[in-house]
């Protein structure tokens, strides 16, 4: 499909009734940094139920991620998660003015449809924002210090996360997670589960995730998931990852 300019895209999205992110005051921001942090973490980076506009044109991440994959991924796969999530929310009487995170934290109390689509919507909203055309090549500051403390080095973190992404059997996500023990760990979840969910084996606050469903890479990379993962690192938006880390 033809490239859509950012401006046209935003206009189109606005016409489609896309809502803005729900911004709530951060409890933790009111507390002294690093003290009394409660798990699950509460911060001001909340997710609504509507799909947000893609923060860049479809071709912005080329050659790592091609425009056609981005178009189909965003407009077909991800938008269906949002649509189906809202159907489930209506059926199960979920207040959609509240953050989606509230549902994910107790997802065991809801239907499989809510779990699959609530996870699917959250994971993709995070995924788009975690990438960028002018992404920084490296993390800095507090985030880099934490990575070096918990992994030994940035390269070792990338190695462990790459391994988690490569070895996730079937469909799922690989994550860099901040756990309740206040440590960064690399791991993965199946399907559209994520570390916010009470049913997840890997629990914590996701700083970013790598989508390893075939729909995320098959058009360009076919069966070569490792090549896709290698190229993902080139478009990772470390500024946004740092913003998430600093918000906890
Ligand atoms: Mn996907």
py3Dmol code that shows the C-alpha trace and the ligand (Angstrom):
import py3Dmol

protein = """\
ATOM      1  CA  UNK A   1       0.000   0.000   0.000  1.00  0.00           C
ATOM      2  CA  UNK A   2       1.022   3.540  -0.679  1.00  0.00           C
ATOM      3  CA  UNK A   3       2.731   5.480   2.049  1.00  0.00           C
ATOM      4  CA  UNK A   4       0.470   7.741   4.044  1.00  0.00           C
ATOM      5  CA  UNK A   5       1.966  10.925   5.405  1.00  0.00           C
ATOM      6  CA  UNK A   6       1.975  11.373   9.141  1.00  0.00           C
ATOM      7  CA  UNK A   7      -0.392  14.320   8.860  1.00  0.00           C
ATOM      8  CA  UNK A   8      -2.910  12.463   6.720  1.00  0.00           C
ATOM      9  CA  UNK A   9      -2.617   9.524   8.982  1.00  0.00           C
ATOM     10  CA  UNK A  10      -3.366  11.522  12.088  1.00  0.00           C
ATOM     11  CA  UNK A  11      -6.325  13.193  10.357  1.00  0.00           C
ATOM     12  CA  UNK A  12      -7.624   9.823   9.271  1.00  0.00           C
ATOM     13  CA  UNK A  13      -7.217   8.443  12.752  1.00  0.00           C
ATOM     14  CA  UNK A  14      -8.965  11.441  14.265  1.00  0.00           C
ATOM     15  CA  UNK A  15     -11.910  10.950  11.908  1.00  0.00           C
ATOM     16  CA  UNK A  16     -12.042   7.306  12.928  1.00  0.00           C
ATOM     17  CA  UNK A  17     -12.708   8.461  16.470  1.00  0.00           C
ATOM     18  CA  UNK A  18      -9.400   7.529  17.992  1.00  0.00           C
ATOM     19  CA  UNK A  19      -9.252   8.686  21.583  1.00  0.00           C
ATOM     20  CA  UNK A  20      -6.249  10.137  23.327  1.00  0.00           C
ATOM     21  CA  UNK A  21      -4.226   8.292  25.936  1.00  0.00           C
ATOM     22  CA  UNK A  22      -5.679   8.293  29.399  1.00  0.00           C
ATOM     23  CA  UNK A  23      -3.346  10.361  31.539  1.00  0.00           C
ATOM     24  CA  UNK A  24      -3.646   9.829  35.259  1.00  0.00           C
ATOM     25  CA  UNK A  25      -1.487  11.302  37.984  1.00  0.00           C
ATOM     26  CA  UNK A  26       1.264   8.966  39.070  1.00  0.00           C
ATOM     27  CA  UNK A  27       1.043   7.883  42.686  1.00  0.00           C
ATOM     28  CA  UNK A  28       4.673   6.974  42.674  1.00  0.00           C
ATOM     29  CA  UNK A  29       5.695  10.320  41.286  1.00  0.00           C
ATOM     30  CA  UNK A  30       4.290  11.820  44.480  1.00  0.00           C
ATOM     31  CA  UNK A  31       6.450   9.590  46.606  1.00  0.00           C
ATOM     32  CA  UNK A  32      10.154   9.797  47.198  1.00  0.00           C
ATOM     33  CA  UNK A  33      11.971   8.185  44.280  1.00  0.00           C
ATOM     34  CA  UNK A  34      12.571   4.494  44.770  1.00  0.00           C
ATOM     35  CA  UNK A  35      10.713   4.220  48.080  1.00  0.00           C
ATOM     36  CA  UNK A  36       7.361   2.583  48.822  1.00  0.00           C
ATOM     37  CA  UNK A  37       7.022   1.378  45.244  1.00  0.00           C
ATOM     38  CA  UNK A  38       4.071  -0.992  45.226  1.00  0.00           C
ATOM     39  CA  UNK A  39       3.649  -3.986  42.998  1.00  0.00           C
ATOM     40  CA  UNK A  40       1.915  -4.053  40.553  1.00  0.00           C
ATOM     41  CA  UNK A  41       3.496  -0.723  39.782  1.00  0.00           C
ATOM     42  CA  UNK A  42       1.323   2.317  39.349  1.00  0.00           C
ATOM     43  CA  UNK A  43       2.498   5.157  37.157  1.00  0.00           C
ATOM     44  CA  UNK A  44       1.157   7.704  34.694  1.00  0.00           C
ATOM     45  CA  UNK A  45       1.757   5.614  31.558  1.00  0.00           C
ATOM     46  CA  UNK A  46      -1.739   4.188  31.199  1.00  0.00           C
ATOM     47  CA  UNK A  47      -3.375   2.565  28.209  1.00  0.00           C
ATOM     48  CA  UNK A  48      -6.900   3.178  26.955  1.00  0.00           C
ATOM     49  CA  UNK A  49      -9.104   0.773  24.978  1.00  0.00           C
ATOM     50  CA  UNK A  50      -8.940   2.597  21.623  1.00  0.00           C
ATOM     51  CA  UNK A  51      -6.134   2.173  19.138  1.00  0.00           C
ATOM     52  CA  UNK A  52      -3.876   5.244  19.075  1.00  0.00           C
ATOM     53  CA  UNK A  53      -2.456   6.725  15.855  1.00  0.00           C
ATOM     54  CA  UNK A  54       0.794   5.165  14.726  1.00  0.00           C
ATOM     55  CA  UNK A  55       3.493   7.659  15.818  1.00  0.00           C
ATOM     56  CA  UNK A  56       5.255   7.521  12.407  1.00  0.00           C
ATOM     57  CA  UNK A  57       4.506   6.683   8.743  1.00  0.00           C
ATOM     58  CA  UNK A  58       4.380   3.019   7.694  1.00  0.00           C
ATOM     59  CA  UNK A  59       7.760   3.202   5.982  1.00  0.00           C
ATOM     60  CA  UNK A  60       9.546   4.966   8.854  1.00  0.00           C
ATOM     61  CA  UNK A  61      11.242   1.832  10.156  1.00  0.00           C
ATOM     62  CA  UNK A  62      12.509   0.537   6.826  1.00  0.00           C
ATOM     63  CA  UNK A  63      14.586  -1.408   6.094  1.00  0.00           C
ATOM     64  CA  UNK A  64      14.244  -3.140   9.484  1.00  0.00           C
ATOM     65  CA  UNK A  65      10.461  -3.305   9.232  1.00  0.00           C
ATOM     66  CA  UNK A  66       8.876  -2.830   5.818  1.00  0.00           C
ATOM     67  CA  UNK A  67       5.924  -0.531   5.125  1.00  0.00           C
ATOM     68  CA  UNK A  68       3.537  -3.285   4.038  1.00  0.00           C
ATOM     69  CA  UNK A  69       4.110  -5.300   7.204  1.00  0.00           C
ATOM     70  CA  UNK A  70       3.612  -2.172   9.287  1.00  0.00           C
ATOM     71  CA  UNK A  71       0.389  -1.285   7.443  1.00  0.00           C
ATOM     72  CA  UNK A  72      -1.171  -4.750   7.775  1.00  0.00           C
ATOM     73  CA  UNK A  73       0.097  -5.239  11.314  1.00  0.00           C
ATOM     74  CA  UNK A  74      -1.322  -1.924  12.519  1.00  0.00           C
ATOM     75  CA  UNK A  75      -4.521  -1.711  10.462  1.00  0.00           C
ATOM     76  CA  UNK A  76      -5.582  -5.361  10.467  1.00  0.00           C
ATOM     77  CA  UNK A  77      -4.060  -7.305  13.340  1.00  0.00           C
ATOM     78  CA  UNK A  78      -3.705  -4.640  16.021  1.00  0.00           C
ATOM     79  CA  UNK A  79      -6.942  -2.840  15.224  1.00  0.00           C
ATOM     80  CA  UNK A  80      -8.833  -6.129  15.549  1.00  0.00           C
ATOM     81  CA  UNK A  81      -7.487  -6.603  19.073  1.00  0.00           C
ATOM     82  CA  UNK A  82      -8.833  -3.198  20.072  1.00  0.00           C
ATOM     83  CA  UNK A  83     -12.228  -3.858  18.458  1.00  0.00           C
ATOM     84  CA  UNK A  84     -12.581  -7.277  20.080  1.00  0.00           C
ATOM     85  CA  UNK A  85     -11.363  -5.967  23.427  1.00  0.00           C
ATOM     86  CA  UNK A  86     -14.099  -3.325  23.427  1.00  0.00           C
ATOM     87  CA  UNK A  87     -16.723  -5.962  22.599  1.00  0.00           C
ATOM     88  CA  UNK A  88     -15.522  -8.052  25.528  1.00  0.00           C
ATOM     89  CA  UNK A  89     -15.473  -4.995  27.789  1.00  0.00           C
ATOM     90  CA  UNK A  90     -19.119  -4.205  26.943  1.00  0.00           C
ATOM     91  CA  UNK A  91     -20.171  -7.837  27.474  1.00  0.00           C
ATOM     92  CA  UNK A  92     -18.300  -8.084  30.781  1.00  0.00           C
ATOM     93  CA  UNK A  93     -19.260  -4.624  32.028  1.00  0.00           C
ATOM     94  CA  UNK A  94     -15.765  -3.184  32.211  1.00  0.00           C
ATOM     95  CA  UNK A  95     -15.538   0.586  32.712  1.00  0.00           C
ATOM     96  CA  UNK A  96     -13.616   1.730  29.628  1.00  0.00           C
ATOM     97  CA  UNK A  97     -12.889   5.134  31.140  1.00  0.00           C
ATOM     98  CA  UNK A  98     -10.496   3.347  33.505  1.00  0.00           C
ATOM     99  CA  UNK A  99      -7.045   2.200  32.360  1.00  0.00           C
ATOM    100  CA  UNK A 100      -6.745  -1.168  30.639  1.00  0.00           C
ATOM    101  CA  UNK A 101      -3.980  -2.022  33.110  1.00  0.00           C
ATOM    102  CA  UNK A 102      -6.634  -2.410  35.851  1.00  0.00           C
ATOM    103  CA  UNK A 103      -8.182  -5.268  33.850  1.00  0.00           C
ATOM    104  CA  UNK A 104      -4.859  -6.887  32.953  1.00  0.00           C
ATOM    105  CA  UNK A 105      -3.752  -7.028  36.607  1.00  0.00           C
ATOM    106  CA  UNK A 106      -6.748  -9.300  37.357  1.00  0.00           C
ATOM    107  CA  UNK A 107      -7.228 -10.908  33.961  1.00  0.00           C
ATOM    108  CA  UNK A 108      -7.901 -14.316  35.557  1.00  0.00           C
ATOM    109  CA  UNK A 109     -11.360 -13.006  36.486  1.00  0.00           C
ATOM    110  CA  UNK A 110     -12.303 -12.337  32.851  1.00  0.00           C
ATOM    111  CA  UNK A 111     -12.954 -14.328  29.677  1.00  0.00           C
ATOM    112  CA  UNK A 112     -10.399 -15.780  27.282  1.00  0.00           C
ATOM    113  CA  UNK A 113     -11.579 -13.178  24.757  1.00  0.00           C
ATOM    114  CA  UNK A 114     -10.642 -10.398  27.212  1.00  0.00           C
ATOM    115  CA  UNK A 115      -7.265 -11.999  27.908  1.00  0.00           C
ATOM    116  CA  UNK A 116      -6.334 -12.464  24.253  1.00  0.00           C
ATOM    117  CA  UNK A 117      -7.544  -9.085  23.042  1.00  0.00           C
ATOM    118  CA  UNK A 118      -6.709  -7.040  26.143  1.00  0.00           C
ATOM    119  CA  UNK A 119      -3.173  -8.390  25.941  1.00  0.00           C
ATOM    120  CA  UNK A 120      -3.105  -8.004  22.171  1.00  0.00           C
ATOM    121  CA  UNK A 121      -4.176  -4.374  22.355  1.00  0.00           C
ATOM    122  CA  UNK A 122      -1.841  -3.412  25.207  1.00  0.00           C
ATOM    123  CA  UNK A 123       1.153  -5.202  23.697  1.00  0.00           C
ATOM    124  CA  UNK A 124       0.793  -3.503  20.323  1.00  0.00           C
ATOM    125  CA  UNK A 125       0.193  -0.025  21.756  1.00  0.00           C
ATOM    126  CA  UNK A 126       3.471  -0.476  23.630  1.00  0.00           C
ATOM    127  CA  UNK A 127       5.213  -1.993  20.612  1.00  0.00           C
ATOM    128  CA  UNK A 128       4.558   0.975  18.265  1.00  0.00           C
ATOM    129  CA  UNK A 129       5.810   3.466  20.812  1.00  0.00           C
ATOM    130  CA  UNK A 130       8.895   1.386  21.596  1.00  0.00           C
ATOM    131  CA  UNK A 131      10.174   1.824  18.056  1.00  0.00           C
ATOM    132  CA  UNK A 132      11.152   4.944  16.128  1.00  0.00           C
ATOM    133  CA  UNK A 133      12.762   6.247  12.997  1.00  0.00           C
ATOM    134  CA  UNK A 134      15.330   8.262  14.918  1.00  0.00           C
ATOM    135  CA  UNK A 135      15.847   5.756  17.629  1.00  0.00           C
ATOM    136  CA  UNK A 136      18.924   6.085  19.755  1.00  0.00           C
ATOM    137  CA  UNK A 137      21.400   3.314  19.356  1.00  0.00           C
ATOM    138  CA  UNK A 138      22.061   2.979  23.060  1.00  0.00           C
ATOM    139  CA  UNK A 139      20.397   3.570  26.430  1.00  0.00           C
ATOM    140  CA  UNK A 140      22.015   6.043  28.791  1.00  0.00           C
ATOM    141  CA  UNK A 141      21.826   7.237  32.395  1.00  0.00           C
ATOM    142  CA  UNK A 142      19.799   5.430  35.057  1.00  0.00           C
ATOM    143  CA  UNK A 143      18.470   2.836  32.627  1.00  0.00           C
ATOM    144  CA  UNK A 144      21.940   1.881  31.390  1.00  0.00           C
ATOM    145  CA  UNK A 145      23.173   1.660  34.986  1.00  0.00           C
ATOM    146  CA  UNK A 146      20.312  -0.699  35.866  1.00  0.00           C
ATOM    147  CA  UNK A 147      20.937  -2.853  32.797  1.00  0.00           C
ATOM    148  CA  UNK A 148      24.620  -3.113  33.649  1.00  0.00           C
ATOM    149  CA  UNK A 149      23.811  -3.934  37.279  1.00  0.00           C
ATOM    150  CA  UNK A 150      21.319  -6.708  36.451  1.00  0.00           C
ATOM    151  CA  UNK A 151      22.857  -8.172  33.288  1.00  0.00           C
ATOM    152  CA  UNK A 152      26.531  -7.231  33.500  1.00  0.00           C
ATOM    153  CA  UNK A 153      26.414  -5.341  30.194  1.00  0.00           C
ATOM    154  CA  UNK A 154      24.070  -4.027  27.515  1.00  0.00           C
ATOM    155  CA  UNK A 155      25.298  -6.733  25.137  1.00  0.00           C
ATOM    156  CA  UNK A 156      24.448  -9.444  27.645  1.00  0.00           C
ATOM    157  CA  UNK A 157      20.909  -8.038  28.051  1.00  0.00           C
ATOM    158  CA  UNK A 158      20.466  -8.017  24.272  1.00  0.00           C
ATOM    159  CA  UNK A 159      21.799 -11.559  24.081  1.00  0.00           C
ATOM    160  CA  UNK A 160      19.390 -12.849  26.717  1.00  0.00           C
ATOM    161  CA  UNK A 161      16.398 -11.039  25.241  1.00  0.00           C
ATOM    162  CA  UNK A 162      17.285 -12.209  21.735  1.00  0.00           C
ATOM    163  CA  UNK A 163      17.477 -15.770  23.035  1.00  0.00           C
ATOM    164  CA  UNK A 164      14.090 -15.404  24.763  1.00  0.00           C
ATOM    165  CA  UNK A 165      12.585 -14.102  21.500  1.00  0.00           C
ATOM    166  CA  UNK A 166      14.153 -16.807  19.352  1.00  0.00           C
ATOM    167  CA  UNK A 167      13.141 -19.667  21.615  1.00  0.00           C
ATOM    168  CA  UNK A 168       9.537 -18.626  22.321  1.00  0.00           C
ATOM    169  CA  UNK A 169       7.777 -21.564  20.674  1.00  0.00           C
ATOM    170  CA  UNK A 170       4.930 -20.549  18.364  1.00  0.00           C
ATOM    171  CA  UNK A 171       3.502 -17.076  18.884  1.00  0.00           C
ATOM    172  CA  UNK A 172       4.297 -14.713  21.711  1.00  0.00           C
ATOM    173  CA  UNK A 173       6.379 -11.837  22.982  1.00  0.00           C
ATOM    174  CA  UNK A 174       9.843 -11.382  24.458  1.00  0.00           C
ATOM    175  CA  UNK A 175      10.138  -8.725  27.161  1.00  0.00           C
ATOM    176  CA  UNK A 176      12.489  -6.588  29.178  1.00  0.00           C
ATOM    177  CA  UNK A 177      10.671  -6.524  32.500  1.00  0.00           C
ATOM    178  CA  UNK A 178      11.140  -4.675  35.782  1.00  0.00           C
ATOM    179  CA  UNK A 179      10.109  -7.181  38.448  1.00  0.00           C
ATOM    180  CA  UNK A 180       8.655  -6.666  41.913  1.00  0.00           C
ATOM    181  CA  UNK A 181      12.144  -7.387  43.270  1.00  0.00           C
ATOM    182  CA  UNK A 182      13.174  -4.248  41.358  1.00  0.00           C
ATOM    183  CA  UNK A 183      15.357  -6.140  38.931  1.00  0.00           C
ATOM    184  CA  UNK A 184      15.459  -6.091  35.160  1.00  0.00           C
ATOM    185  CA  UNK A 185      14.958  -9.511  33.595  1.00  0.00           C
ATOM    186  CA  UNK A 186      14.585 -10.862  30.056  1.00  0.00           C
ATOM    187  CA  UNK A 187      11.883 -13.405  29.304  1.00  0.00           C
ATOM    188  CA  UNK A 188       8.875 -14.215  27.183  1.00  0.00           C
ATOM    189  CA  UNK A 189       5.149 -14.916  27.338  1.00  0.00           C
ATOM    190  CA  UNK A 190       2.944 -17.025  25.018  1.00  0.00           C
ATOM    191  CA  UNK A 191       0.236 -15.722  22.666  1.00  0.00           C
ATOM    192  CA  UNK A 192      -0.878 -12.211  23.676  1.00  0.00           C
ATOM    193  CA  UNK A 193      -0.182 -12.605  27.391  1.00  0.00           C
ATOM    194  CA  UNK A 194       2.037 -10.025  29.055  1.00  0.00           C
ATOM    195  CA  UNK A 195       3.874  -9.485  32.349  1.00  0.00           C
ATOM    196  CA  UNK A 196       1.114  -7.262  33.786  1.00  0.00           C
ATOM    197  CA  UNK A 197      -1.270 -10.223  33.913  1.00  0.00           C
ATOM    198  CA  UNK A 198      -1.881 -12.067  37.165  1.00  0.00           C
ATOM    199  CA  UNK A 199      -1.719 -15.368  35.262  1.00  0.00           C
ATOM    200  CA  UNK A 200       1.727 -14.656  33.756  1.00  0.00           C
ATOM    201  CA  UNK A 201       4.726 -16.698  34.827  1.00  0.00           C
ATOM    202  CA  UNK A 202       6.922 -13.672  34.105  1.00  0.00           C
ATOM    203  CA  UNK A 203       5.427 -10.800  36.105  1.00  0.00           C
ATOM    204  CA  UNK A 204       6.443  -7.168  36.304  1.00  0.00           C
ATOM    205  CA  UNK A 205       6.335  -3.896  34.408  1.00  0.00           C
ATOM    206  CA  UNK A 206       7.234  -4.337  30.721  1.00  0.00           C
ATOM    207  CA  UNK A 207       9.746  -1.757  29.490  1.00  0.00           C
ATOM    208  CA  UNK A 208       9.406  -3.011  25.927  1.00  0.00           C
ATOM    209  CA  UNK A 209       8.420  -6.145  24.067  1.00  0.00           C
ATOM    210  CA  UNK A 210       9.386  -7.823  20.805  1.00  0.00           C
ATOM    211  CA  UNK A 211       6.433  -9.214  18.876  1.00  0.00           C
ATOM    212  CA  UNK A 212       7.467 -12.651  17.613  1.00  0.00           C
ATOM    213  CA  UNK A 213       4.168 -13.596  16.005  1.00  0.00           C
ATOM    214  CA  UNK A 214       4.828 -14.466  12.368  1.00  0.00           C
ATOM    215  CA  UNK A 215       2.545 -11.591  11.270  1.00  0.00           C
ATOM    216  CA  UNK A 216       5.188  -9.196  12.644  1.00  0.00           C
ATOM    217  CA  UNK A 217       7.896 -10.335  10.245  1.00  0.00           C
ATOM    218  CA  UNK A 218       6.829 -13.000   7.731  1.00  0.00           C
ATOM    219  CA  UNK A 219       6.402 -10.799   4.617  1.00  0.00           C
ATOM    220  CA  UNK A 220       9.986  -9.604   4.778  1.00  0.00           C
ATOM    221  CA  UNK A 221      11.812 -12.284   6.715  1.00  0.00           C
ATOM    222  CA  UNK A 222       9.672 -15.394   6.072  1.00  0.00           C
ATOM    223  CA  UNK A 223      10.883 -18.037   8.556  1.00  0.00           C
ATOM    224  CA  UNK A 224      13.986 -16.073   9.585  1.00  0.00           C
ATOM    225  CA  UNK A 225      12.861 -14.884  13.007  1.00  0.00           C
ATOM    226  CA  UNK A 226      16.472 -14.355  14.210  1.00  0.00           C
ATOM    227  CA  UNK A 227      17.119 -11.864  11.365  1.00  0.00           C
ATOM    228  CA  UNK A 228      13.996  -9.917  12.292  1.00  0.00           C
ATOM    229  CA  UNK A 229      15.065  -9.791  15.949  1.00  0.00           C
ATOM    230  CA  UNK A 230      18.548  -8.603  15.000  1.00  0.00           C
ATOM    231  CA  UNK A 231      17.011  -5.774  12.981  1.00  0.00           C
ATOM    232  CA  UNK A 232      14.514  -4.896  15.710  1.00  0.00           C
ATOM    233  CA  UNK A 233      17.398  -3.628  17.862  1.00  0.00           C
ATOM    234  CA  UNK A 234      18.139  -1.000  15.187  1.00  0.00           C
ATOM    235  CA  UNK A 235      14.731   0.633  15.599  1.00  0.00           C
ATOM    236  CA  UNK A 236      14.269   0.306  19.347  1.00  0.00           C
ATOM    237  CA  UNK A 237      13.395   3.714  20.788  1.00  0.00           C
ATOM    238  CA  UNK A 238      15.566   3.828  23.891  1.00  0.00           C
ATOM    239  CA  UNK A 239      14.187   7.260  24.820  1.00  0.00           C
ATOM    240  CA  UNK A 240      10.741   5.774  25.280  1.00  0.00           C
ATOM    241  CA  UNK A 241      12.121   2.755  27.128  1.00  0.00           C
ATOM    242  CA  UNK A 242      13.919   5.151  29.497  1.00  0.00           C
ATOM    243  CA  UNK A 243      10.708   7.140  29.976  1.00  0.00           C
ATOM    244  CA  UNK A 244       8.956   3.944  31.055  1.00  0.00           C
ATOM    245  CA  UNK A 245      11.802   2.972  33.358  1.00  0.00           C
ATOM    246  CA  UNK A 246      11.883   6.415  34.949  1.00  0.00           C
ATOM    247  CA  UNK A 247       8.103   6.353  35.467  1.00  0.00           C
ATOM    248  CA  UNK A 248       8.126   3.414  37.866  1.00  0.00           C
TER     249      UNK A 248
END
"""
ligand_1 = """\
1
LIG
Mn 1.504 -8.393 16.366
"""
view = py3Dmol.view(width=600, height=400)
view.addModel(protein, "pdb")
view.setStyle({"model": 0}, {"cartoon": {"style": "trace"}})
view.addModel(ligand_1, "xyz")
view.setStyle({"model": 1}, {"stick": {}})
view.zoomTo()
view.show()
